[in-house]
Amino acid sequence: MSIIDRARPQVRALTPYSSARMEAGDAAIMLNANESPWAPPGDAGRQLNRYPQPQPQVLRERLAMLYGVEPTELLIGRGSDEAIDLLVRAFCTPGVDGIAICPPTFGMYAVCAATQDAAITQVPLRDDFSVDVEALLSTLPETTKLVFLCSPNNPTGGCMPRADIERIAGALSERAMVIVDEAYIEFAEAESAATLIARYPNLGVLRTLSKAWALAGARVGVLLADAPVIALLRKIMAPYPLPTPCVEAALVATDADGEALTRERIATVRAERRRLADALRQLPQVLDVYPSDANFLTVRLADAKASYQQLAAQGVVVRDVGRYPLLAGCLRFSIGTPQENNRLLAILAEAATGLEERTA
Ligand SMILES: *Cc1c(COP(=O)(O)O)cnc(C)c1O
């Protein structure tokens, strides 16, 4: 049995919309898509009067190379958020099927599932933020079609052991797609799970240009998966998902110079993560700084609300993650520039002095 047999029958049977750009690419005279024959003002040769390629070949090859997969094993979308939505729509029959998540984790999996009226099985992380693999495998209903694992996990920051990913993918090979969200993997030491796709056709990996590649505003993310899974999702994807300026921005950001710059910045983020964690641990109001493989630190504070307010009053906004299970009293600090991180530390240090004076 192929994992595609677990997708919704309606989607498997669907004849996708065939766009003009899909049917015919380039000719001297293009009269097939009801486009304007004239470029818009300020076009500068970009040909924004033309619909873009649904999956631009150059970008596909570039990202396939970057992530170590074949171009047919990659779907480029409007951020990895789009791939999450497509997966849920392709695999979960509303009111019947469901997804599984391990909270606390990224919120979009549950939002997409709720939108699709898909059930959500929650298998909470253990106290040390590790995934409880046996609990996950023993509690999943037969109707679970997708398991979302986030590594490094947002908002707890740690990576999943590769053996755990393999164990879950292997156990569910005939039942569910196992999706490993690697939005932050560039900041980790761990190897990407992308190299496991050849062995586990029910494994998918989400990557994004939104974090390490500094392109959150361009909305470019990918799903890496076995070619039939990619082909299935393309059937229900919008015909022209990728705006030409966003494709251009992605190509510039990932060319040789862009990649070198990105590598440097990743090194800076890692060094800053270490420095910030050490400095935060010296502060009296900081109870715990959790180990992070990502570009943020999740920190437990004596009074998170007060710290949040002190920072906000000085123009520094951080994320209150206290509403998540296991994270009461925690804030999440994105790693900024060294100057920005110094400012964060200075405000917290000053608040700590005030605290000590009041309690003295
Ligand atoms: C930021 C983030 C994403 C990125 O989403 P995009 O749509 O690619 O911007 C995906 N997953 C997690 C866990 C994130 O934190």
The ligand as a Tripos MOL2 file, in Angstrom:
@<TRIPOS>MOLECULE
LIG
   15    15     1     0     0
SMALL
NO_CHARGES

@<TRIPOS>ATOM
      1 C1          8.2870   30.3130   11.7090 C.3       1 LIG1
      2 C2          7.8400   28.9150   11.5740 C.ar      1 LIG1
      3 C3          7.4700   28.3920   10.3360 C.ar      1 LIG1
      4 C4          7.6090   29.2410    9.1280 C.3       1 LIG1
      5 O1          6.4800   29.4140    8.4370 O.3       1 LIG1
      6 P1          6.5680   30.1350    7.0260 P.3       1 LIG1
      7 O2          5.1690   29.9960    6.5830 O.co2     1 LIG1
      8 O3          7.5300   29.3410    6.1830 O.co2     1 LIG1
      9 O4          7.0130   31.5310    7.2450 O.co2     1 LIG1
     10 C5          7.1220   27.0630   10.2390 C.ar      1 LIG1
     11 N1          7.1500   26.2750   11.3140 N.ar      1 LIG1
     12 C6          7.5280   26.7320   12.5130 C.ar      1 LIG1
     13 C7          7.6100   25.8060   13.6680 C.3       1 LIG1
     14 C8          7.8580   28.0680   12.6850 C.ar      1 LIG1
     15 O5          8.2020   28.5220   13.8960 O.3       1 LIG1
@<TRIPOS>BOND
     1     1     2 1
     2     2     3 ar
     3     2    14 ar
     4     3     4 1
     5     3    10 ar
     6     4     5 1
     7     5     6 1
     8     6     7 2
     9     6     8 1
    10     6     9 1
    11    10    11 ar
    12    11    12 ar
    13    12    13 1
    14    12    14 ar
    15    14    15 1
@<TRIPOS>SUBSTRUCTURE
     1 LIG1         1 GROUP 0 **** ****
